[in-house]
Amino acid sequence: MTGQFLRRFSTVAVLLAALAAAGWVSVSWALGLQEAKSQGLVGEQANGYLGAVKGGGSDVKALIDDINAKRKQTYQDIAKRNNTSLDAVEALAGKTAIEKTPSGQFVRLPSGQWVQK
């Protein structure tokens, strides 16, 4: 790998960590992200976006749609600033989110199966 790629990768990783710490949750939803995760309704996926673990209702779908739209905009901004692909940013974000998912919450395997960490 070239030094330039590693610097970009490091920059993206730092930005993603800061965004994760700040949270991507809209306080206007009746159901919050942490509550939905702790109830096993939503989980992290390798593509950097949330997915519905269980059917859930309209609140769950609205929460997922809202957060994923914000994440996508953030990923696009990061990719543009770092002259890298959206796919690369999404993959790094997904990897980071899955690694940081606490025990007891759900993540989606590449096979498509949801598992509880």
C-alpha positions in Angstrom: 0.0 0.0 0.0 1.2 3.5 -0.7 1.8 6.0 2.0 -0.8 8.3 0.5 -3.5 5.6 0.7 -2.6 4.8 4.3 -2.8 8.5 5.2 -6.3 8.7 3.6 -7.3 5.5 5.3 -6.2 6.9 8.7 -8.1 10.2 8.0 -11.3 8.3 7.1 -10.9 6.1 10.2 -10.5 9.1 12.5 -13.5 10.9 10.9 -15.7 7.8 11.3 -14.7 7.3 14.9 -15.6 10.9 15.6 -19.0 10.5 13.9 -19.7 7.3 15.8 -18.9 9.0 19.1 -21.2 11.9 18.2 -24.0 9.5 17.1 -26.2 9.6 14.1 -29.5 9.6 16.0 -32.3 12.0 15.5 -33.8 12.9 18.9 -37.2 13.4 17.3 -37.9 9.6 16.9 -40.0 7.9 19.5 -37.6 5.0 19.3 -34.0 5.8 19.7 -31.1 3.9 18.1 -29.6 2.5 21.4 -33.1 1.4 22.5 -33.7 -0.3 19.1 -30.3 -2.0 19.3 -30.8 -3.2 22.8 -34.2 -4.6 22.0 -32.7 -6.5 19.1 -34.7 -4.6 16.5 -31.8 -3.2 14.5 -28.2 -4.1 13.9 -25.1 -3.1 12.2 -24.2 -4.4 8.7 -20.8 -4.7 6.9 -22.0 -2.1 4.3 -22.0 0.6 7.0 -25.7 0.9 7.4 -28.3 -0.3 9.8 -30.7 -3.2 9.1 -33.8 -4.5 10.6 -33.1 -7.7 12.6 -36.8 -8.3 13.3 -39.8 -7.1 11.5 -40.4 -4.0 13.6 -43.0 -1.4 12.9 -43.0 1.9 11.2 -41.0 3.5 14.0 -38.1 1.0 13.3 -38.3 1.6 9.6 -38.3 5.3 10.0 -35.4 5.2 12.4 -33.4 3.0 10.0 -34.2 5.2 7.0 -33.3 8.4 8.9 -30.0 7.2 10.2 -29.0 5.5 7.0 -29.7 8.6 5.0 -27.5 10.6 7.3 -24.8 8.0 7.2 -24.8 7.9 3.5 -24.5 11.7 3.3 -21.6 11.6 5.8 -19.9 8.8 3.9 -20.2 10.7 0.6 -18.7 13.8 2.2 -15.8 11.7 3.6 -15.2 10.0 0.3 -15.1 13.3 -1.6 -12.8 15.0 0.9 -10.4 12.0 0.8 -10.6 11.3 -2.9 -11.7 7.8 -2.3 -14.7 5.7 -3.3 -18.0 5.6 -1.4 -17.7 1.8 -1.3 -14.4 2.0 0.6 -15.8 4.4 3.2 -18.9 2.3 3.6 -16.9 -0.8 4.1 -14.6 0.8 6.6 -17.6 2.2 8.5 -19.3 -1.2 8.5 -16.2 -2.9 9.8 -15.7 -0.3 12.5 -19.4 -0.4 13.6 -19.4 -4.2 13.8 -16.2 -4.2 15.8 -17.6 -1.6 18.2 -21.0 -3.3 18.6 -21.3 -4.4 22.2 -22.0 -7.9 23.3 -25.7 -8.8 23.2 -26.5 -6.6 20.1 -26.9 -7.9 16.6 -24.6 -7.8 13.5 -25.2 -9.2 10.1 -22.8 -11.7 8.7 -21.7 -11.6 5.0 -24.0 -14.6 4.6 -27.0 -12.4 5.5 -27.6 -14.1 8.8 -28.1 -11.9 11.9 -26.1 -13.0 14.9 -26.0 -11.7 18.5 -22.5 -10.7 19.6 
